[in-house]
Amino acid sequence: MNNNELYLQYRQAIQLIRVGRYEESMHILQEIDGERPETKNVLYAMAVCCEMLGKTDEALDMCERLIARYEHPKARIIKARIEKAASEPELPTVDLLADLGLGKVPAASSPTPAPAAQEAAEEDIPLALPASDSDPKEKPAKKGWLFRFSKKS
């Protein structure tokens, strides 16, 4: 691959990182790394992807490579963040519904229309007719805006 193609792939990988598509970005970055190994920006982007994907050992390895070779300050930040998260005890998960004896809540389903409404919709019949004392032969009023706007002088 020539430099232009590699650059375009790198830009695509960065855009994928920005939208949270880390796995796809990682595949592209690995291809680039195969062509141009140990490139600073590529290794850093790979470290970010690995961290976001939960691959902490790989992310730490890449950060260490970046620090050893380039004294990369952002790699130090990622490494410190991963090490801090690993040293903090994980909080236990709580299942409030189970603790209250309620079990699992059934998944919400789409509401089903009432039978009368369903039949009316199928037959194209209005459910309610407007109450009117006027003559039934009279034309219905035109539908308009809910609010009338007028110019203020």
DRENVEX-785333 format. One record per atom (N, C-alpha, C): x, y, z; residue number from 1. Coordinates in Angstrom, 2 decimals. Example, Ala and Ser with C-alpha at 12.3 -4.5 7.8 and 13.67 -1.06 7.14 Angstrom:
2
      east     north        up   num
     13.19     -5.69      7.80     1
     12.30     -4.50      7.80     1
     13.20     -3.30      7.80     1
     12.85     -2.25      7.08     2
     13.67     -1.06      7.14     2
     12.90      0.03      7.87     2
***
This chain:
153
      east     north        up   num
      0.85     -1.18      0.00     1
      0.00      0.00      0.00     1
      0.88      1.24      0.00     1
      0.43      2.25     -0.73     2
      1.21      3.48     -0.74     2
      0.79      4.37      0.44     2
      1.53      5.45      0.63     3
      1.29      6.32      1.78     3
     -0.09      6.96      1.78     3
     -0.60      7.31      0.61     4
     -1.93      7.92      0.54     4
     -3.02      6.95      1.00     4
     -2.91      5.71      0.55     5
     -3.90      4.70      0.96     5
     -3.83      4.45      2.46     5
     -2.62      4.38      2.99     6
     -2.46      4.18      4.43     6
     -3.03      5.36      5.22     6
     -2.79      6.55      4.71     7
     -3.31      7.74      5.40     7
     -4.84      7.74      5.40     7
     -5.44      7.40      4.26     8
     -6.91      7.34      4.19     8
     -7.47      6.28      5.13     8
     -6.81      5.15      5.20     9
     -7.25      4.10      6.14     9
     -7.13      4.59      7.58     9
     -6.04      5.27      7.87    10
     -5.85      5.79      9.23    10
     -6.95      6.78      9.58    10
     -7.28      7.68      8.66    11
     -8.35      8.66      8.91    11
     -9.69      7.94      9.13    11
     -9.94      6.89      8.37    12
    -11.16      6.12      8.53    12
    -11.20      5.47      9.92    12
    -10.07      4.92     10.34    13
     -9.99      4.29     11.67    13
    -10.26      5.30     12.77    13
     -9.74      6.51     12.62    14
     -9.95      7.56     13.62    14
    -11.44      7.95     13.67    14
    -12.06      8.04     12.52    15
    -13.49      8.36     12.49    15
    -14.31      7.26     13.15    15
    -13.93      6.02     12.94    16
    -14.63      4.91     13.59    16
    -14.47      4.97     15.11    16
    -13.31      5.38     15.57    17
    -13.10      5.55     17.02    17
    -14.02      6.64     17.54    17
    -14.13      7.72     16.81    18
    -14.98      8.84     17.24    18
    -16.44      8.46     17.40    18
    -16.91      7.50     16.61    19
    -18.31      7.10     16.71    19
    -18.48      5.83     17.53    19
    -17.40      5.36     18.17    20
    -17.50      4.23     19.07    20
    -17.45      2.86     18.42    20
    -16.98      2.78     17.21    21
    -16.88      1.49     16.51    21
    -15.43      1.00     16.60    21
    -15.05      0.61     17.83    22
    -13.67      0.30     18.15    22
    -13.18     -0.98     17.49    22
    -14.02     -1.98     17.40    23
    -13.61     -3.25     16.82    23
    -13.24     -3.06     15.34    23
    -14.08     -2.34     14.60    24
    -13.81     -2.09     13.19    24
    -12.53     -1.27     13.02    24
    -12.39     -0.27     13.87    25
    -11.20      0.57     13.82    25
     -9.95     -0.26     14.09    25
    -10.05     -1.15     15.06    26
     -8.88     -1.98     15.42    26
     -8.43     -2.83     14.24    26
     -9.36     -3.37     13.47    27
     -8.98     -4.18     12.30    27
     -8.20     -3.35     11.29    27
     -8.66     -2.14     11.04    28
     -7.97     -1.26     10.09    28
     -6.59     -0.90     10.62    28
     -6.53     -0.56     11.90    29
     -5.25     -0.17     12.50    29
     -4.24     -1.32     12.49    29
     -4.71     -2.54     12.67    30
     -3.81     -3.70     12.61    30
     -3.25     -3.89     11.21    30
     -4.08     -3.63     10.19    31
     -3.59     -3.71      8.81    31
     -2.49     -2.67      8.58    31
     -2.75     -1.46      9.06    32
     -1.75     -0.39      8.90    32
     -0.48     -0.74      9.65    32
     -0.63     -1.28     10.87    33
      0.54     -1.66     11.68    33
      1.34     -2.75     10.98    33
      0.67     -3.63     10.25    34
      1.38     -4.66      9.49    34
      2.23     -4.06      8.38    34
      1.74     -2.97      7.77    35
      2.48     -2.30      6.69    35
      3.59     -1.40      7.24    35
      3.26     -0.67      8.30    36
      4.22      0.28      8.90    36
      4.25      0.05     10.41    36
      5.01     -0.96     10.86    37
      5.03     -1.30     12.28    37
      5.60     -0.17     13.14    37
      5.10     -0.14     14.38    38
      5.60      0.78     15.41    38
      5.42      2.26     15.06    38
      4.39      2.60     14.30    39
      4.09      4.00     14.01    39
      3.36      4.58     15.21    39
      3.85      5.73     15.67    40
      3.37      6.33     16.92    40
      1.86      6.53     16.94    40
      1.31      7.20     15.95    41
     -0.13      7.51     15.94    41
     -0.98      6.25     15.83    41
     -0.51      5.27     15.10    42
     -1.26      4.03     14.93    42
     -1.26      3.25     16.25    42
     -0.11      3.17     16.90    43
     -0.04      2.47     18.19    43
     -0.93      3.14     19.23    43
     -0.93      4.47     19.23    44
     -1.77      5.18     20.19    44
     -3.25      4.91     19.94    44
     -3.67      4.95     18.69    45
     -5.07      4.67     18.36    45
     -5.43      3.23     18.72    45
     -4.51      2.31     18.53    46
     -4.74      0.92     18.90    46
     -4.87      0.78     20.42    46
     -4.06      1.52     21.17    47
     -4.15      1.49     22.63    47
     -5.51      2.00     23.09    47
     -6.01      3.05     22.45    48
     -7.33      3.58     22.78    48
     -8.41      2.53     22.50    48
     -8.34      1.90     21.34    49
     -9.33      0.86     20.99    49
     -9.29     -0.29     21.99    49
     -8.09     -0.74     22.31    50
     -7.97     -1.86     23.25    50
     -8.55     -1.49     24.61    50
     -8.27     -0.27     25.06    51
     -8.83      0.15     26.35    51
    -10.35      0.16     26.30    51
    -10.91      0.70     25.25    52
    -12.36      0.81     25.14    52
    -13.03     -0.56     24.96    52
    -12.31     -1.50     24.39    53
    -12.84     -2.85     24.20    53
    -12.61     -3.74     25.42    53
    -11.95     -3.19     26.44    54
    -11.70     -3.96     27.65    54
    -10.50     -4.88     27.56    54
     -9.69     -4.72     26.54    55
     -8.48     -5.54     26.37    55
     -7.33     -4.81     27.06    55
     -7.36     -4.82     28.38    56
     -6.43     -3.99     29.15    56
     -4.98     -4.44     29.01    56
     -4.74     -5.76     28.92    57
     -3.36     -6.23     28.79    57
     -2.74     -5.74     27.49    57
     -3.50     -5.81     26.40    58
     -3.00     -5.32     25.11    58
     -2.80     -3.81     25.14    58
     -3.74     -3.11     25.76    59
     -3.63     -1.65     25.84    59
     -2.39     -1.26     26.64    59
     -2.13     -1.95     27.76    60
     -0.94     -1.66     28.56    60
      0.33     -1.94     27.78    60
      0.34     -3.04     27.01    61
      1.51     -3.38     26.20    61
      1.80     -2.27     25.18    61
      0.76     -1.78     24.52    62
      0.95     -0.72     23.53    62
      1.40      0.58     24.19    62
      0.84      0.87     25.35    63
      1.25      2.08     26.07    63
      2.72      2.00     26.47    63
      3.14      0.83     26.93    64
      4.55      0.66     27.30    64
      5.47      0.81     26.09    64
      5.04      0.29     24.95    65
      5.83      0.46     23.72    65
      5.91      1.93     23.33    65
      4.80      2.65     23.45    66
      4.79      4.07     23.11    66
      5.66      4.89     24.05    66
      5.62      4.54     25.33    67
      6.42      5.26     26.31    67
      7.91      4.98     26.10    67
      8.26      3.71     25.88    68
      9.66      3.34     25.70    68
     10.26      3.94     24.43    68
      9.48      3.94     23.38    69
     10.03      4.38     22.10    69
      9.89      5.88     21.86    69
      8.75      6.47     22.30    70
      8.45      7.86     21.95    70
      8.25      8.80     23.15    70
      8.31      8.26     24.38    71
      7.99      9.07     25.57    71
      6.63      9.75     25.40    71
      5.66      8.99     24.94    72
      4.34      9.49     24.60    72
      3.55      9.85     25.86    72
      3.23     11.15     26.07    73
      2.55     11.56     27.32    73
      1.12     11.03     27.44    73
      0.40     10.94     26.33    74
     -0.98     10.44     26.40    74
     -1.00      8.95     26.68    74
      0.02      8.24     26.24    75
      0.11      6.81     26.55    75
      0.30      6.62     28.05    75
      1.04      7.53     28.68    76
      1.21      7.48     30.14    76
     -0.14      7.66     30.85    76
     -0.96      8.54     30.30    77
     -2.28      8.80     30.90    77
     -3.16      7.55     30.79    77
     -3.18      6.94     29.62    78
     -3.98      5.73     29.43    78
     -3.49      4.63     30.38    78
     -2.17      4.46     30.45    79
     -1.59      3.43     31.31    79
     -1.99      3.67     32.76    79
     -1.87      4.92     33.21    80
     -2.23      5.24     34.60    80
     -3.71      4.98     34.85    80
     -4.56      5.33     33.90    81
     -6.00      5.13     34.05    81
     -6.33      3.63     34.15    81
     -5.71      2.82     33.31    82
     -5.94      1.37     33.34    82
     -5.44      0.78     34.66    82
     -4.25      1.18     35.09    83
     -3.71      0.66     36.34    83
     -4.54      1.08     37.53    83
     -5.06      2.29     37.52    84
     -5.91      2.76     38.62    84
     -7.20      1.95     38.67    84
     -7.81      1.72     37.50    85
     -9.05      0.94     37.45    85
     -8.82     -0.49     37.92    85
     -7.64     -1.04     37.62    86
     -7.34     -2.42     38.03    86
     -7.09     -2.51     39.53    86
     -6.58     -1.43     40.14    87
     -6.29     -1.47     41.57    87
     -7.50     -1.22     42.44    87
     -8.53     -0.59     41.86    88
     -9.74     -0.32     42.64    88
    -10.60     -1.57     42.68    88
    -11.14     -1.88     43.86    89
    -12.00     -3.07     43.93    89
    -13.29     -2.83     43.14    89
    -13.73     -3.87     42.51    90
    -14.96     -3.76     41.71    90
    -16.16     -3.78     42.65    90
    -17.07     -2.87     42.44    91
    -18.27     -2.81     43.26    91
    -19.19     -3.98     42.93    91
    -19.84     -4.55     43.96    92
    -20.75     -5.65     43.68    92
    -21.98     -5.14     42.93    92
    -22.52     -5.98     42.10    93
    -23.73     -5.61     41.38    93
    -24.94     -5.87     42.25    93
    -25.96     -5.07     42.08    94
    -27.17     -5.18     42.88    94
    -28.34     -5.38     41.93    94
    -29.15     -6.38     42.22    95
    -30.37     -6.61     41.46    95
    -31.53     -6.23     42.36    95
    -31.96     -5.00     42.26    96
    -32.98     -4.46     43.14    96
    -34.28     -5.25     43.05    96
    -34.69     -5.63     41.86    97
    -35.94     -6.36     41.70    97
    -35.88     -7.72     42.40    97
    -34.77     -8.42     42.25    98
    -34.63     -9.71     42.92    98
    -34.58     -9.53     44.43    98
    -33.90     -8.48     44.90    99
    -33.84     -8.22     46.33    99
    -35.21     -7.93     46.92    99
    -36.08     -7.34     46.12   100
    -37.42     -7.03     46.59   100
    -38.40     -8.18     46.35   100
    -37.90     -9.26     45.75   101
    -38.74    -10.41     45.49   101
    -39.67    -10.24     44.31   101
    -39.34     -9.30     43.43   102
    -40.22     -9.03     42.30   102
    -39.82     -9.81     41.05   102
    -38.64    -10.39     41.04   103
    -38.20    -11.12     39.86   103
    -37.96    -10.18     38.70   103
    -38.00    -10.72     37.52   104
    -37.75     -9.91     36.33   104
    -39.03     -9.27     35.84   104
    -38.90     -8.06     35.35   105
    -40.03     -7.35     34.77   105
    -40.19     -7.80     33.34   105
    -41.41     -8.17     32.91   106
    -41.59     -8.60     31.52   106
    -41.28     -7.46     30.57   106
    -40.78     -7.83     29.43   107
    -40.45     -6.83     28.42   107
    -41.70     -6.11     27.96   107
    -41.56     -4.83     27.76   108
    -42.71     -4.03     27.33   108
    -43.05     -4.38     25.90   108
    -44.33     -4.59     25.65   109
    -44.77     -4.87     24.29   109
    -45.55     -3.66     23.78   109
    -45.72     -3.61     22.50   110
    -46.45     -2.48     21.94   110
    -47.92     -2.59     22.34   110
    -48.54     -1.47     22.65   111
    -49.93     -1.52     23.09   111
    -50.84     -1.99     21.96   111
    -51.82     -2.79     22.33   112
    -52.78     -3.26     21.34   112
    -54.01     -2.38     21.42   112
    -54.53     -1.96     20.30   113
    -55.70     -1.09     20.33   113
    -56.92     -1.84     20.85   113
    -57.82     -1.10     21.43   114
    -59.07     -1.68     21.91   114
    -59.82     -2.27     20.73   114
    -60.61     -3.34     20.95   115
    -61.31     -3.98     19.82   115
    -62.19     -3.02     19.04   115
    -62.89     -2.12     19.73   116
    -63.77     -1.19     19.02   116
    -62.96     -0.26     18.14   116
    -61.84      0.21     18.65   117
    -60.99      1.10     17.87   117
    -60.40      0.37     16.67   117
    -60.05     -0.90     16.88   118
    -59.47     -1.68     15.79   118
    -60.50     -1.90     14.69   118
    -61.73     -2.25     15.09   119
    -62.78     -2.47     14.10   119
    -63.10     -1.18     13.36   119
    -63.14     -0.06     14.09   120
    -63.45      1.22     13.45   120
    -62.37      1.60     12.47   120
    -61.13      1.33     12.83   121
    -60.03      1.66     11.93   121
    -60.11      0.82     10.67   121
    -60.48     -0.47     10.83   122
    -60.58     -1.34      9.68   122
    -61.71     -0.92      8.75   122
    -62.80     -0.43      9.32   123
    -63.95     -0.05      8.51   123
    -63.95      1.43      8.16   123
    -62.95      2.17      8.64   124
    -62.84      3.60      8.38   124
    -64.07      4.36      8.91   124
    -64.50      3.97     10.09   125
    -65.65      4.60     10.73   125
    -65.14      5.40     11.92   125
    -65.57      6.64     12.06   126
    -65.12      7.40     13.22   126
    -65.73      6.83     14.49   126
    -64.95      6.87     15.58   127
    -65.43      6.34     16.85   127
    -66.47      7.24     17.49   127
    -66.29      8.51     17.35   128
    -67.23      9.45     17.96   128
    -67.61     10.49     16.93   128
    -68.85     10.84     16.91   129
    -69.33     11.88     16.01   129
    -69.42     13.17     16.80   129
    -69.15     14.30     16.17   130
    -69.23     15.56     16.90   130
    -70.68     15.84     17.30   130
    -70.84     16.29     18.52   131
    -72.17     16.65     19.00   131
    -72.56     17.96     18.35   131
    -73.70     17.95     17.68   132
    -74.11     19.14     16.96   132
    -75.63     19.19     16.91   132
    -76.15     20.38     17.14   133
    -77.59     20.56     17.03   133
    -77.96     21.08     15.64   133
    -76.97     21.23     14.80   134
    -77.22     21.79     13.47   134
    -77.85     20.74     12.56   134
    -78.24     21.19     11.44   135
    -78.89     20.37     10.44   135
    -77.89     19.34      9.91   135
    -78.24     18.03      9.85   136
    -77.32     17.01      9.37   136
    -76.93     17.19      7.91   136
    -77.74     17.93      7.11   137
    -77.42     18.15      5.70   137
    -76.39     19.25      5.53   137
    -76.14     20.01      6.60   138
    -75.21     21.12      6.53   138
    -73.79     20.58      6.36   138
    -72.98     21.29      5.56   139
    -71.60     20.87      5.33   139
    -70.82     20.96      6.64   139
    -69.93     20.01      6.86   140
    -69.09     20.08      8.06   140
    -68.12     21.26      7.93   140
    -67.73     21.79      9.06   141
    -66.80     22.92      9.08   141
    -65.45     22.46      8.54   141
    -64.77     23.38      7.88   142
    -63.44     23.07      7.37   142
    -62.48     22.90      8.53   142
    -61.61     21.95      8.34   143
    -60.57     21.76      9.36   143
    -59.52     22.83      9.15   143
    -59.08     23.40     10.25   144
    -58.06     24.44     10.14   144
    -57.04     24.29     11.25   144
    -56.27     25.30     11.43   145
    -55.27     25.30     12.47   145
    -55.94     25.34     13.82   145
    -55.29     24.77     14.78   146
    -55.81     24.78     16.14   146
    -55.82     26.21     16.67   146
    -54.83     26.98     16.32   147
    -54.75     28.38     16.73   147
    -54.79     29.25     15.49   147
    -55.48     30.32     15.58   148
    -55.51     31.29     14.48   148
    -54.55     32.41     14.82   148
    -53.72     32.74     13.90   149
    -52.78     33.82     14.11   149
    -53.28     35.04     13.33   149
    -53.20     36.17     13.97   150
    -53.60     37.38     13.27   150
    -52.50     38.42     13.42   150
    -52.44     39.31     12.46   151
    -51.44     40.38     12.51   151
    -51.88     41.40     13.54   151
    -50.91     41.79     14.33   152
    -51.18     42.86     15.28   152
    -50.77     44.16     14.63   152
    -51.63     45.14     14.75   153
    -51.33     46.42     14.12   153
    -50.54     47.30     15.04   153
***
